[in-house]
Amino acid sequence: MDTSGRCGVRRFSDEERLLMYRRVLEGRSYPEIAAEFDSSLNVIFRVFGARRDRPVVRRRSSLRLSLEEREEISRGLTEGLSVRAIAGRLGRAPSSVSREIGANGGRSRYRAWRGDERAVRRMARPRTPKLARSEQLRGEVERLLAKLWSPQQISAHLRATYPGDEGMRVSHETIY
């Protein structure tokens, strides 16, 4: 039992709460704060609430290209380097560099800032699920599920029935 008479519940002093709040302002995550104060994540949520009063700063995964890497791609294209040479400079796979260039204008129209802007937009959460965005797609999927079609069959049927309409395509994983 602790000093409050309750089993297993730790009460934080005002100094500890202030220190926790400073950690939040420093940008530390709730799990990091919980570990530092030898507490559960639920207790931290009770102290601060599930939401933070400051905007969440998204940190990019090291698996994603940075703006600096995109600028290096742009410089490489200007110099007339091959995709493999650019990828070698960056220490990235040639397929990643090629995909980045293809998705953002091709060799002649690639702009680093535009590619980065698009990548940041795609990172935004929460996203509205595809089936929730398209009433027509959802209706078609529901109709075929009612006929006991499998998700794989539905996905293939949509691809064949609407060959030019990307909005009417959905993977079988999404249907599950």
N, C-alpha and C positions, 0 to 999 in steps of 0.2 A: 504494500500500500504506500501511496505517496502522502505528502503532508495534507492534501485536501480530503483524504479519507477514501478516495476512489482508487480502485486497482488499475494499474497499468496506464493511467492517464497522467501525462506530464503537463504541468502548468508552466508557461514561460513567463519570466520576469519582464518588466517593462523594458529593461536594457536589452534582453534577448530579442524581444519583438522589434525594437528599434534597429538592432543589428540585422535582423531578417529583412526588414523593410529596405534597409540600405542595400542589401544583396539584390533585392528585386529591382531597385533603381539602377544598380550596376549592370543589369541585364542578365543576371544569373537565372537559371531555370528553377522551377519549383523542385524537381527531383534533386538538383544540386544543393539547394537550400536544405531540403529534408535530410540529405546525407550529412551535411555539415553539422546540423543540430541533432543528429541521431534521433530522427523522428520519422513518422510515416508521412507519406504524401497527403493522406487524408487530413492529418492534423494541420499541415501547412495550408491546405484549402480552407479549413475552418478559420484559420487566423486571417487569411487575406481574401477569401472568397475565390470562386472558380475563375473569375475574370480579373484582369489587371487593369489599373487605371491608366496605364500608359500604353501607347500603341506597341504592338508586337513587331519587333525587328526581325525580319526573316534572314536567316543565315543560309547561304548557299552551300549545298553539298559540294565536297571536293570532287565528286564525280561529274559535276556540271561545269561547263565552260564559264570562265569569268569574263568580264568585259575586257580585261587586259589580253586574255588569250584570243578573244574575238578580234581585237585590234591587231594582234600579231598575224592572224589569218588574213586580215585585210591588207596588211603590209606585204605579206608573202604573195598574195594574188597580184598586187601592184608590181612587185618585182618579177612576176611571171614564173614563180616557183610552182612545182608540182604539188599535188595534195600530199603525197608521201613526204616531200621535203618539209612542207609546213608542219605536218604531223610530227616529224622527227624533231624539229625545233621546239615544239610544245611538249614533247613526251607523251603524246596522245595517239590513239589508234587512227590510222588513215580513214577508216570508215566514219569515225566521229566527226572529223574535219570535213569530209565529203558531205555528210548528212547536213551539217551546219551550213555549208555553202549552198547546197541545193535547196534547203528550206528557206533561205533568206536572199533570194535573187539570182543565184548562180554566179559564175566567175566574173561576169561583166558588170553585174549590178549589186554585188554584195556590199553591205554596209554594216560595220560592227555594232554601232549604236542601235540600228534597227533590229538586228538579231537579238541583242541583249534586252531590248525593250519587250520584244515578243516573248522571250524566255521568262522574264519577270512576270508578265501578264499571265502566262500559263501556270506559274507557281501559285497563283492566288487561290486561297481556300476560304470557305468551302466552295466546292464546285457543285453546280446543279447537275444531277445525273442525266445522261442522255435520254433515258426513257421518260424522265419527268419534263424535259424541255420540249419534246415533240409529241403532241397528242396523236398525230397520225401514226407514228412509229409505235407508240405504246399500244394503240388500238389494234394494230396489225399483230403485234406480239401476243397480246392478250387473246385475240381471236384464235390464233394458231395454238396457243397453250391450251385453250378450251377444247380444241380438237385432239389434244394429247400428243402434239408434236413435240419432239425433243428440242432443246435449245440449239443443238448442232443443225438439225433440220431447218429450224426457223432462220438461223443465220444464213445458211446456204440459199434458202428460198428467197430471202430478201435481196441477197446479192444478185440472184438470177432475175428476179422480177423487176428490180429497180437498178439496172446496171449503171446508169449515169447519175444517180442521186445518192451522194455520200451521206446525206441526212437520214436516209432510210436503211442504213447499215448499222448493225450492232453485232458485237462478238457474242459467242455463246456464253462466255464467262459473265458478261453483263446481265444476261437473261437469268442465270442462276441466282 
